[in-house]
Amino acid sequence: MASKKLLVVTSLAALALAGCETSDDRTLAQGQACLDSATSATAAQCKDLVAGLTSQESYMIRCSADFIAQDFTGTRIANSISQMKNGSGTTNGTTSMIAYLVFKNATPSADTAISDCTAAGSRSMLRLATATKLATTIATAGGILGSIDPTSATAATQLQTVVNNLAASPPSAADLTSLGNTAILANQAYCGDGSSYVGTDVCNNLSAAVSASSDPQAIAQALLNQMKK
């Protein structure tokens, strides 16, 4: 449970409920309290509590709940970032990072997380959401979504094999379009001026792919070529 709470602490800014308390304030406080003890089985209840609210705070609750529902923990996210910085001779740094971030369950989807985290106005959470979309799209296109364990030490190697195969034999046009559009969004989230990710495999791969073309399918193919080993 402590690791679940760490995710909330690191991803959800404290709600500033100053001044006269309103019904929205109380609802937001209930939503955050729900997150503090949420599990993958109960996270959807936290989103239900803020249904109908449109503030960034309410969407931060939704965004955080999306990841808790997919069994994300602070440790899992920390491992992802560490692996991104420590790509090996057999795995690309981008592949190593996103392998930990695959969304295994159909609901909530990575698209839902991108939507919620965008509305929350949090760049760090949008980065996480776009990385999960990249990972989930690649795992799905490679046919390993049902078998990959994103908490396993072998996940990076497994996903790298898929990347290599897809670079040599591209997936469907729909998968390429999805991957390319996500690469564009991820490049914006990760690689803007002043980002600490500039110079890492993630930004080197994303920026090279996005600059290769304006066509999402061509961008996706370029990204797979950048990530292959």
C-alpha positions, 0 to 999 in steps of 0.5 A, spaced: 500 500 500 505 504 501 508 504 494 501 506 491 501 512 496 508 514 493 505 514 486 499 519 489 504 523 492 509 524 486 503 525 481 498 529 484 499 536 487 496 537 494 489 540 493 489 547 495 482 548 498 483 555 501 477 560 503 470 558 503 469 550 502 464 549 496 461 542 494 466 542 489 472 542 494 469 537 498 468 532 492 475 533 490 478 532 498 473 525 497 477 524 491 484 525 494 482 521 500 480 515 495 486 515 492 490 515 498 488 508 499 486 506 492 488 499 489 487 497 482 480 494 484 478 500 487 481 506 483 475 507 478 471 509 484 475 515 485 474 517 478 466 516 480 467 521 486 469 527 481 465 525 475 462 531 472 467 536 475 472 539 470 477 542 474 485 541 473 484 538 480 479 533 478 482 531 472 489 529 476 485 525 480 482 521 474 489 521 471 492 518 477 487 513 478 488 511 471 495 508 473 493 505 480 488 501 476 493 499 472 497 497 478 502 502 477 507 504 483 512 509 485 517 503 484 515 501 477 515 508 475 522 509 478 525 503 475 522 505 468 526 512 469 532 508 471 532 503 465 531 509 460 538 512 463 541 505 463 540 502 456 544 496 455 548 493 449 542 489 447 536 494 449 535 501 447 534 506 452 527 508 450 525 500 449 528 499 456 524 505 459 517 504 456 517 496 457 515 497 465 509 502 462 505 497 458 497 497 460 495 490 461 488 491 462 483 494 457 480 499 462 482 504 463 486 505 456 492 508 455 488 513 451 484 515 457 490 516 461 493 521 455 486 525 455 485 525 463 493 527 464 492 532 458 486 535 462 490 535 468 495 540 466 501 536 468 507 535 464 510 529 468 503 525 468 502 526 460 509 524 459 508 518 463 501 517 459 504 518 452 510 513 454 504 508 456 501 509 449 508 507 446 509 501 450 502 498 449 501 500 442 508 496 440 506 490 445 499 490 442 502 490 435 507 485 436 502 480 439 505 480 446 500 484 450 497 478 453 504 475 455 509 481 457 510 482 465 511 490 465 514 488 472 519 483 470 526 484 469 525 480 462 520 485 459 525 490 456 528 484 452 521 481 450 519 488 448 526 489 444 525 483 440 518 486 438 521 492 436 526 489 432 521 485 428 516 490 427 522 495 424 523 489 419 516 487 418 511 493 419 505 492 423 498 494 420 497 501 418 492 503 424 498 501 429 503 505 425 498 511 425 497 510 432 504 509 434 506 515 430 501 520 433 503 518 440 510 519 438 509 526 436 505 527 442 511 524 446 516 528 443 512 535 445 512 532 452 519 529 453 523 534 449 522 541 449 527 546 451 530 545 458 527 538 459 532 534 463 530 528 457 534 532 452 540 528 450 537 521 452 535 515 448 528 517 449 529 524 446 534 522 441 529 517 438 523 521 438 526 527 435 529 524 430 523 520 428 518 526 428 523 530 424 523 525 419 516 526 416 510 529 417 506 523 416 504 519 422 506 512 419 512 514 416 514 517 423 512 510 427 517 507 422 522 511 423 521 511 431 522 503 430 528 504 426 531 508 431 529 503 437 531 497 434 538 493 436 
